[in-house]
Amino acid sequence: MTRVFNFSAGPAALPEPVLRLAAEEMLDWHGSGMSVMEMSHRGKEFIAIHAEAEALLRKLLAVPADYKVLFMQGGAIGENAIVPMNLLRGRSCADYIDTGEWSKKSLKEAQKYCTVNVAASAKDSGYTRIPPRESWKLDPNAAYVHICSNETIGGVQYHWTPDVGAVPLVADMSSDILSRPVDVSKYGLIYGGAQKNMGPSGLTIVIVRDDLIGQALPACPSAFDYKLVADNDSMYNTPPTYAIYIAGLVLKWIEGQGGLAAMEAHNRRKAALLYDYLDTTSFYKCPVAKADRSLMNVPFKLKDESRDEAFLKGAQARGMVQLKGHRSVGGMRASIYNAMPVEGVKALVSYMKEFEAQHG
Ligand SMILES: *Cc1c(COP(=O)(O)O)cnc(C)c1O
């Protein structure tokens, strides 16, 4: 068996010890005689798995007691609709900060439910930076302010938490949740699909402050009403049980690595290896402003794009896969989430140097 270095943006690489443990437990979880996949979500075994995953998530992110942690389905794209349906609370407008492909998707979906005020946009910079807070034109009557903490496609990430006063701050953290410590108390709501940094696809995490729930639009589907989901311990309908189990194993792995501060140090080290090299060469180019570069997704282009295919082929031959950039931006993208070891990034940089020496 050979494992590759998988730079996929998502679904993405998972920690190898997690996959090994899941394989070991596949047929018989802890003497239950069952796979987790075969368990009733109402049975004591799965309830314990679910409770442990939630407790670990709360502990790692230091989630305050007045926040609910919900395990949902529908992905972050589902949440783009579910958030306004739950959080408008009688208001007619929400603020959105437009930093790239994902925030654009979020605000387009929200337009089905309310007036969207694009309070700031990075469009004129070609989505290569986060608009500075001073430039935001927030609406004081907005129901919430929405940001995407890490633009997975553009490789642009917030390295600060916006102060938006009393209006709840909502963040799509799909691609950087659990990559660094976060002060949850500064947010009204955090959501994200699990498949980037937390587990398999199919599970969506929502962390929401208590006072914001219970006022969903009448048309909001019951399964997506945060209050109903919370009152039923995320079991209003059948939750994605196996994805929750794997996420629990990932959370335990993160705890074993030293928690989120250790994860951040690990992620900073990896990102620095790549960016430091990108800054010394003109053979490759990273378009993102230095202060706003993502620690999770590193986009770069070859100066001569006619060599893209050869670059990708050579990477594949060396066991490095999924480096092709998103179809909307082209070029390359290395996604280096928590589970990517430093060795993977070292191998990539070393290959990039070798390719430059050959073709530069
Ligand atoms: C991947 C991603 C999404 C899409 O999530 P789905 O699970 O496919 O709905 C949305 N936002 C961000 C920031 C992402 O990285």
Ligand as a Chemical Component Dictionary entry (heavy atoms), coordinates in Angstrom:
data_LIG
# 
_chem_comp.id                   LIG 
_chem_comp.type                 NON-POLYMER 
_chem_comp.pdbx_formal_charge   0 
_chem_comp.three_letter_code    LIG 
# 
loop_
_chem_comp_atom.comp_id 
_chem_comp_atom.atom_id 
_chem_comp_atom.alt_atom_id 
_chem_comp_atom.type_symbol 
_chem_comp_atom.charge 
_chem_comp_atom.model_Cartn_x 
_chem_comp_atom.model_Cartn_y 
_chem_comp_atom.model_Cartn_z 
_chem_comp_atom.pdbx_ordinal 
LIG C1 C1 C 0 -16.091 23.726 0.489  1  
LIG C2 C2 C 0 -16.702 24.992 0.909  2  
LIG C3 C3 C 0 -18.080 25.221 0.799  3  
LIG C4 C4 C 0 -19.023 24.207 0.184  4  
LIG O1 O1 O 0 -19.475 23.346 1.135  5  
LIG P1 P1 P 0 -20.471 22.137 0.787  6  
LIG O2 O2 O 0 -20.194 21.201 1.907  7  
LIG O3 O3 O 0 -20.114 21.594 -0.557 8  
LIG O4 O4 O 0 -21.838 22.669 0.835  9  
LIG C5 C5 C 0 -18.572 26.427 1.232  10 
LIG N1 N1 N 0 -17.777 27.363 1.772  11 
LIG C6 C6 C 0 -16.442 27.180 1.882  12 
LIG C7 C7 C 0 -15.599 28.249 2.473  13 
LIG C8 C8 C 0 -15.872 25.990 1.455  14 
LIG O5 O5 O 0 -14.554 25.793 1.567  15 
# 
loop_
_chem_comp_bond.comp_id 
_chem_comp_bond.atom_id_1 
_chem_comp_bond.atom_id_2 
_chem_comp_bond.value_order 
_chem_comp_bond.pdbx_ordinal 
LIG C1 C2 SING 1  
LIG C2 C3 SING 2  
LIG C2 C8 DOUB 3  
LIG C3 C4 SING 4  
LIG C3 C5 DOUB 5  
LIG C4 O1 SING 6  
LIG O1 P1 SING 7  
LIG P1 O2 DOUB 8  
LIG P1 O3 SING 9  
LIG P1 O4 SING 10 
LIG C5 N1 SING 11 
LIG N1 C6 DOUB 12 
LIG C6 C7 SING 13 
LIG C6 C8 SING 14 
LIG C8 O5 SING 15 
# 
